[in-house]
């Protein structure tokens, strides 16, 4: 069995597009295992938004004590 290879790719219009050149014959069947990487443009999860808004409230309250 061939050694696993890690590449970066994007997912667009229902298709996984490799960002690296692959030296494979056309039509080669692959088995993929992937993890979703964080994106600078992705939306925060509900939990992250809640934590951020709570931090803002705490900071505003803290700053208010020094005015």
MDTraj code that builds the backbone (N, CA, C; nanometers):
import mdtraj as md
import numpy as np

residues = "UNK UNK UNK UNK UNK UNK UNK UNK UNK UNK UNK UNK UNK UNK UNK UNK UNK UNK UNK UNK UNK UNK UNK UNK UNK UNK UNK UNK UNK UNK UNK UNK UNK UNK UNK UNK UNK UNK UNK UNK UNK UNK UNK UNK UNK UNK UNK UNK UNK UNK UNK UNK UNK UNK UNK UNK UNK UNK UNK UNK UNK UNK UNK UNK UNK UNK UNK".split()
xyz = np.array([
    [0.0841, -0.1181, 0.0000],
    [0.0000, 0.0000, 0.0000],
    [0.0888, 0.1248, 0.0000],
    [0.0497, 0.2264, -0.0758],
    [0.1279, 0.3491, -0.0868],
    [0.1239, 0.4292, 0.0426],
    [0.2306, 0.5053, 0.0654],
    [0.2418, 0.5916, 0.1828],
    [0.1408, 0.7061, 0.1725],
    [0.0683, 0.7401, 0.2812],
    [-0.0256, 0.8526, 0.2764],
    [0.0477, 0.9840, 0.2469],
    [-0.0188, 1.0725, 0.1765],
    [0.0384, 1.2027, 0.1441],
    [-0.0588, 1.3101, 0.1904],
    [-0.0053, 1.4144, 0.2539],
    [-0.0880, 1.5249, 0.3010],
    [-0.0762, 1.6397, 0.2023],
    [-0.1904, 1.6941, 0.1598],
    [-0.1924, 1.8105, 0.0721],
    [-0.2944, 1.9093, 0.1263],
    [-0.2851, 2.0337, 0.0807],
    [-0.3862, 2.1338, 0.1135],
    [-0.4784, 2.1450, -0.0071],
    [-0.6063, 2.1733, 0.0208],
    [-0.7041, 2.1846, -0.0863],
    [-0.8125, 2.2822, -0.0435],
    [-0.8910, 2.3254, -0.1407],
    [-1.0082, 2.4066, -0.1121],
    [-1.1313, 2.3316, -0.1602],
    [-1.2456, 2.3679, -0.1045],
    [-1.3727, 2.3084, -0.1448],
    [-1.4556, 2.4188, -0.2075],
    [-1.4917, 2.4030, -0.3338],
    [-1.5646, 2.5058, -0.4054],
    [-1.6622, 2.4405, -0.5031],
    [-1.7846, 2.4853, -0.4998],
    [-1.8886, 2.4349, -0.5912],
    [-1.9000, 2.2828, -0.5876],
    [-1.8877, 2.2251, -0.4684],
    [-1.9039, 2.0808, -0.4528],
    [-1.7836, 1.9981, -0.4950],
    [-1.6704, 2.0651, -0.5222],
    [-1.5512, 1.9943, -0.5700],
    [-1.4324, 2.0282, -0.4804],
    [-1.3556, 1.9275, -0.4414],
    [-1.2315, 1.9484, -0.3668],
    [-1.1212, 1.9744, -0.4679],
    [-1.0581, 2.0922, -0.4580],
    [-0.9535, 2.1316, -0.5517],
    [-0.8182, 2.1360, -0.4801],
    [-0.7239, 2.0498, -0.5187],
    [-0.5912, 2.0506, -0.4562],
    [-0.5193, 2.1828, -0.4811],
    [-0.4472, 2.2311, -0.3802],
    [-0.3631, 2.3496, -0.3962],
    [-0.2218, 2.3089, -0.4363],
    [-0.1902, 2.1816, -0.4203],
    [-0.0602, 2.1276, -0.4587],
    [-0.0758, 2.0442, -0.5865],
    [0.0306, 2.0367, -0.6650],
    [0.0286, 1.9534, -0.7854],
    [0.0322, 1.8060, -0.7433],
    [-0.0542, 1.7272, -0.8041],
    [-0.0589, 1.5842, -0.7755],
    [-0.0030, 1.5079, -0.8946],
    [0.0863, 1.4156, -0.8678],
    [0.1440, 1.3339, -0.9736],
    [0.0660, 1.2026, -0.9790],
    [-0.0571, 1.2110, -1.0327],
    [-0.1452, 1.0954, -1.0392],
    [-0.2021, 1.0816, -1.1794],
    [-0.2303, 0.9596, -1.2206],
    [-0.2958, 0.9417, -1.3505],
    [-0.4402, 0.9922, -1.3437],
    [-0.4878, 1.0461, -1.4551],
    [-0.6256, 1.0943, -1.4644],
    [-0.7230, 0.9826, -1.4272],
    [-0.8195, 1.0138, -1.3438],
    [-0.9205, 0.9157, -1.3043],
    [-0.8786, 0.8275, -1.1872],
    [-0.7602, 0.8506, -1.1299],
    [-0.7123, 0.7706, -1.0171],
    [-0.8092, 0.7828, -0.8998],
    [-0.8509, 0.6712, -0.8449],
    [-0.9381, 0.6706, -0.7283],
    [-0.8540, 0.6946, -0.6036],
    [-0.9074, 0.7773, -0.5115],
    [-0.8369, 0.8120, -0.3889],
    [-0.9261, 0.7880, -0.2681],
    [-0.8640, 0.7659, -0.1557],
    [-0.9354, 0.7630, -0.0281],
    [-0.8912, 0.8862, 0.0483],
    [-0.9866, 0.9722, 0.0868],
    [-0.9525, 1.0978, 0.1516],
    [-0.9928, 1.0978, 0.2980],
    [-0.9088, 1.1578, 0.3788],
    [-0.9395, 1.1884, 0.5173],
    [-0.9023, 1.3355, 0.5329],
    [-0.9946, 1.4185, 0.5821],
    [-0.9641, 1.5605, 0.5864],
    [-1.0024, 1.6231, 0.7192],
    [-0.9449, 1.7401, 0.7452],
    [-0.9869, 1.8210, 0.8590],
    [-1.0087, 1.9619, 0.8069],
    [-1.1108, 2.0281, 0.8591],
    [-1.1436, 2.1626, 0.8163],
    [-1.0513, 2.2588, 0.8903],
    [-0.9803, 2.3428, 0.8139],
    [-0.8880, 2.4399, 0.8717],
    [-0.9609, 2.5711, 0.8969],
    [-0.9233, 2.6440, 1.0016],
    [-0.9879, 2.7724, 1.0268],
    [-0.9577, 2.8697, 0.9137],
    [-1.0527, 2.9530, 0.8849],
    [-1.0376, 3.0507, 0.7779],
    [-1.0551, 3.1903, 0.8356],
    [-0.9768, 3.2841, 0.7893],
    [-0.9874, 3.4223, 0.8370],
    [-1.1230, 3.4818, 0.8025],
    [-1.1876, 3.4314, 0.6992],
    [-1.3160, 3.4875, 0.6577],
    [-1.4343, 3.4073, 0.7091],
    [-1.4093, 3.2966, 0.7784],
    [-1.5219, 3.2160, 0.8262],
    [-1.5888, 3.2830, 0.9445],
    [-1.7174, 3.2551, 0.9595],
    [-1.7926, 3.3121, 1.0700],
    [-1.7560, 3.2419, 1.1998],
    [-1.7641, 3.3169, 1.3088],
    [-1.7406, 3.2579, 1.4388],
    [-1.8580, 3.1675, 1.4751],
    [-1.8301, 3.0637, 1.5509],
    [-1.9365, 2.9779, 1.5998],
    [-2.0199, 3.0548, 1.7012],
    [-2.1406, 3.0069, 1.7303],
    [-2.2270, 3.0719, 1.8280],
    [-2.1568, 3.0826, 1.9629],
    [-2.0834, 2.9779, 1.9996],
    [-2.0124, 2.9775, 2.1270],
    [-1.9030, 3.0844, 2.1288],
    [-1.8286, 3.0989, 2.0185],
    [-1.7241, 3.2006, 2.0113],
    [-1.7840, 3.3413, 2.0152],
    [-1.8981, 3.3616, 1.9451],
    [-1.9651, 3.4915, 1.9470],
    [-2.0109, 3.5257, 2.0879],
    [-2.0681, 3.4278, 2.1585],
    [-2.1165, 3.4494, 2.2945],
    [-1.9991, 3.4861, 2.3859],
    [-1.8873, 3.4158, 2.3732],
    [-1.7691, 3.4438, 2.4554],
    [-1.7145, 3.5828, 2.4239],
    [-1.7096, 3.6198, 2.2956],
    [-1.6607, 3.7522, 2.2572],
    [-1.7488, 3.8624, 2.3139],
    [-1.8815, 3.8469, 2.3038],
    [-1.9707, 3.9507, 2.3544],
    [-1.9618, 3.9599, 2.5058],
    [-1.9420, 3.8489, 2.5737],
    [-1.9264, 3.8497, 2.7194],
    [-1.7969, 3.9210, 2.7572],
    [-1.6893, 3.8988, 2.6836],
    [-1.5623, 3.9679, 2.7094],
    [-1.5767, 4.1182, 2.6902],
    [-1.6516, 4.1600, 2.5877],
    [-1.6731, 4.3028, 2.5635],
    [-1.7485, 4.3633, 2.6814],
    [-1.8538, 4.2958, 2.7278],
    [-1.9310, 4.3467, 2.8425],
    [-1.8422, 4.3575, 2.9662],
    [-1.7607, 4.2569, 2.9919],
    [-1.6730, 4.2601, 3.1085],
    [-1.5717, 4.3737, 3.0979],
    [-1.5145, 4.3926, 2.9779],
    [-1.4179, 4.5002, 2.9576],
    [-1.4831, 4.6366, 2.9754],
    [-1.6046, 4.6542, 2.9224],
    [-1.6744, 4.7812, 2.9369],
    [-1.7030, 4.8099, 3.0838],
    [-1.7436, 4.7079, 3.1563],
    [-1.7715, 4.7236, 3.2984],
    [-1.6440, 4.7596, 3.3737],
    [-1.5328, 4.6921, 3.3382],
    [-1.4042, 4.7159, 3.4036],
    [-1.3545, 4.8582, 3.3756],
    [-1.3634, 4.9020, 3.2500],
    [-1.3189, 5.0355, 3.2123],
    [-1.4061, 5.1397, 3.2813],
    [-1.5352, 5.1144, 3.2920],
    [-1.6268, 5.2071, 3.3573],
    [-1.5885, 5.2350, 3.5012],
    [-1.5250, 5.1400, 3.5685],
    [-1.4838, 5.1585, 3.7070],
    [-1.3701, 5.2589, 3.7210],
    [-1.2996, 5.2888, 3.6132],
    [-1.1851, 5.3795, 3.6189],
    [-1.2189, 5.5196, 3.5677],
    [-1.3416, 5.5402, 3.5256],
    [-1.3797, 5.6726, 3.4720],
    [-1.4151, 5.7674, 3.5821],
])
top = md.Topology()
chain = top.add_chain()
for i, resn in enumerate(residues, 1):
    res = top.add_residue(resn, chain, resSeq=i)
    for name in ("N", "CA", "C"):
        top.add_atom(name, md.element.get_by_symbol(name[0]), res)
traj = md.Trajectory(xyz[None], top)
